[in-house]
Amino acid sequence: MERIPEQMGYLIMTMDGAVISSGGDLENNEKIADIISKTISTSKSLYVPDEQFQNMSILYQHYHYSVCVSNKKIHVSKIRHDPNTLENDEVKVVTEGS
């Protein structure tokens, strides 16, 4: 996970939220691990038959969290981005003062 461009930190967690591995800004960050774990649990209530959760992005002005589940582990990357550029189908969040 350390090879992702512009990555500021990462977490690898069990499905119940226990941190297996971490680094950078997210090293030993149990608070973020707990929030991500609860967010994934909450998203399960949005279950639609024949569809599976693939990934989730949580966007902030200068970085975002990219979250995916693979091999019964939760992978989280904190990635720096320029708030003025858009890629693919990303939604730009406009706030007061932007």
C-alpha positions, 0 to 999 in steps of 0.5 A: 500500500505504500506505493500509491501516488500522493498517499499520506498514510494507510491502514489495514484492518480486520472486518471488526476494525482492529488495526493489522498494519498502518503507516504515515499519517494513519500510523496507529490511528485507532480513532480513524480506524473506528470511524471507518469501521462504523461507516462500513457497518452503517453502509451495510444497511444500504444493501441492495440485492445482487450488488456488493460494496466495492469501494468508498471515498470520503472527501475533504478539501485537500485529501480523501480516504479511499476505502475498499474491502478485500480478502476479509480485510479493510484497506484504507489510504489517505491520499492528497489531492488538489481541490481544484482538479477533478478526475473521472466522475468525482464530485467537487464539493463546494463550501463557503469561501471556496 
